[in-house]
Amino acid sequence: MYKKHKKIQLTCITLLITTVLSGCSMAIKHGAETGLGFTEKHILPPILTMSDVDMVCNSSNALAPMIMSTKAMGADPARMAVMLYASAGMCAESQAMNAELRYLRASKVGQVAEAQDARIEQKRWAAIAAERQYTGYQLFAEHWERKYKYKLGEECLNFQKDTDQSVYLLAMISGLQSMTNDINSGGQANVPKDIAAKVERGMRCLDNTTYWGVPRATRAVIWTLLPGSGDGKPDPFLTLQESMQIGEQKGVRLSHALNAVAAQANGDDSKIRNALRAYASSRGEGKKVDPNYRLFDQMAGQMIQSIADRYWTEHTGKRAGEEGMSHFWDDQKMAADDTLFSKAPAE
């Protein structure tokens, strides 16, 4: 009888502990989900209105570990992770760019060891950028498959909120960027090369006009980069021009950045210069900037500035100046100005 009573007591204690722990676990999960919901609703939108890309990317470096810790609590931080890892990736891209410019300058003057060191540093930062961007893309792809039972890029669904579409767009772009940065790193991040095809298909799910011409511009870039993907498709550079017009009208110039990426990959001087001039013209006085997505517009500007700096450094050994997107070193006026600065002062 005593043993039976003891057994009943142990069973009751076990049930009580299980119930309490289960309740604690549910409370922790609920708290984590509430915190993420608050962040997505009240913190993310104001961040998208900011114009300081460096501040946002540095903040993302600091916040990502904290936000990702909610995954261990049972919450799903994928939507916030896309924004955080995309922004943090831009920090690493900036470092990779600085190293690449150092490599180009050293190469021009025959500093072999300096050039080799710079190239190693560039590849390391490119790998970090690729890892961050691919992590954001991967988390969103898993979230998408878990929630909708479809793999990303396979099916188009009706989005419930505008935020859902913005996150989807950013996840797609991050996936494409992760692939290009992995190539620049020499494949250190092992990003699958089939991402480009998935992004090309997935971008068809977004309305091109609503999202600043970016969906079709992204697809057009892939048509220029991925052999065979443009077969039977419209001319990619004409598609980019059309998308840029939409982006300028709406005040988000991501299509301009994608056009510059395609021009750089093409290696045609006239295309690169036209892309830089088009962006410079789109940023003239009185041109529209969407106040709700100022950050995306500034991210585009940073991407184009990097392309301009690389282009100038390859040819002149220095970055693009204040008017380096609209005037170039061999333009008549600029050549005359350079001659003036090179003259010795009169005694």
Beta strands, then each sheet from edge to edge (+ up, - down):
end
